[in-house]
Amino acid sequence: MRCTDRGRSSAPSTAALSRRGMERSAELRRPTAYLFVSPAPRSLSNRRPKCPARRWLCQAPTPDAPTATAPLPPPHAPLLLRALRGEQSLPRPPVWLMRQAGRYMSIFRDFSDKYTFRERSENAGIACELSLQPLRAFGVDAVILFSDILTPLPALGFAFDIQRGRGPVIAEPVRCAADVDTRLRRLESSAQAAFALPFVGEALRELQATLADAPDRPALLGFIGAPFTLAAYLVEGESGKSGGQRLKRMIYSVEGQRLFHRLLSSITESLAEYAVYQIDSGADAVQLFDSWAHHLPPAHYPQLSLQYSMRLATAVHERRPDVPLILYANGSCGKMRCVREALRAAGAVRPQPLACLGLDWKTNMSAARRLLGRDMALQGNLDPMLLEVGERAHLKWELEQCVRSAAGGAHIVNLGHGVTQSTPESMVAALCEYVQELEYAEWYRQLSAEHDSASAEENGPLRQG
């Protein structure tokens, strides 16, 4: 969820930027008439508009817009939330993309060339604008807060920066026991998280207000780094270009691993408060990003990563049980059996804390469905290079294979990693359009009917416990 910055300039004041963002959002909510929406061709005149939300966000204020004479019916729950909650007979799978707000978009570069990453992500007005850009452009089914997994680090006592050409850099990373036992601070409550990171709540509340009246309202996603990934950054001090050598030196020694577990325990408690804060600020669901999980072999993944992600998910689920949680673990290929056992163990003693598992592009979607059963929603897992290469026919074929492979349970279309910087915007638009067209595809209707029939006859293995 980050990008490389090029140019720099002095930023306007936080108050000015927040005011600008608030004015833009208020403008979007005025009575409006549609602009730039041409009539549909006759052959499509009876078809439902593909993206009411995108049309709504492209509206501009007009003084003579008609006033509604009757109240609108209550809006349906966002399509993505319906999938996360296991609702049957959805018209199509929802679609959104990791790193969907990024430098591949020319309108995004207008901001990234002018402001540093932290100036963008820590100003509510700019963060709202960047979060909404993919919705306006592509009609995605979820708006994810523009932020970074390292955003809570200053509240935990560790300063960081994101440098051009280098990525995230932590000035004084964890190097000894004192850094964990003395220097590392904890967020003791969601209120403390709100006090330390006010811009996160401001951005989420403004996004919630902006999206509230949108037709086919998209879901609003918060996100946090998984405990292992955040701890890995704290130890490594920068992105994983070194192959995680410092991290592995720590976890492959007895004393180092004990210290690492203490670090993980403290971070997990703080991240739970941070997630609750995001939920209370308006997030409909929260995704946990375990971006560094690929550095762990399957033998170490359950103890050093998965157990802390599950502990975090359980803590949040117990306090906000109606808010779905998604776990994306980079390098999940080869670790599905570990995940299945952890999910079974959690579901045997309490309601399942995770609603969805995000898969990277190396993972076999069909195998994941067989292992995890019908009750677990799956997200992913197209190779990001499919979009960068730019062959539409092949992209459409790969999308169909992905959707068919995920059949038998809820599925959210996404990439198996973030959108790359060199991706043409037209390919992102094409992917979203292809997913939206599934509502009218006969093969998808048949696939959905078969799934609904099978679901009525038997429960998934996770539900059987």
Secondary structure, DSSP 8 states (H G I E B T S, - for coil): -------------HHHHHHHHHHHHHHHTS-EE--S-----GGGTTS--S-HHHHHHT-EE-TT----SS--------HHHHHHTT-S--SS--B--TT-SSTTSHHHHHHHTTS-HHHHHTSHHHHHHHHHHHHHHH--SEEE----TTTTGGGGT--EEEETTTEEEESS---SHHIIIII-----SHHHHHHH-HHHHHHHHHHHHHHTT-TT--EEEEEEE-HHHHHHHHHHSB-GGG-SHHHHHHHTSHHHHHHHHHHHHHHHHHHHHHHHHHHHTT-SEEEEEETTGGGS-TTTHIIIIIHHHHHHHHHHHHHSTTS-EEEEETT-TT-HHHHHHHHHHHHHHSS-S-SEEE--TTS-HHHHHHHH-SSSEEEEEE-THHHHHT-HHHHHHHHHHHHHHTTTS-EEEEESS---TT--HHHHHHHHHHHHHGGG-HHHHHHHHHHHHHHHH---HHHH-
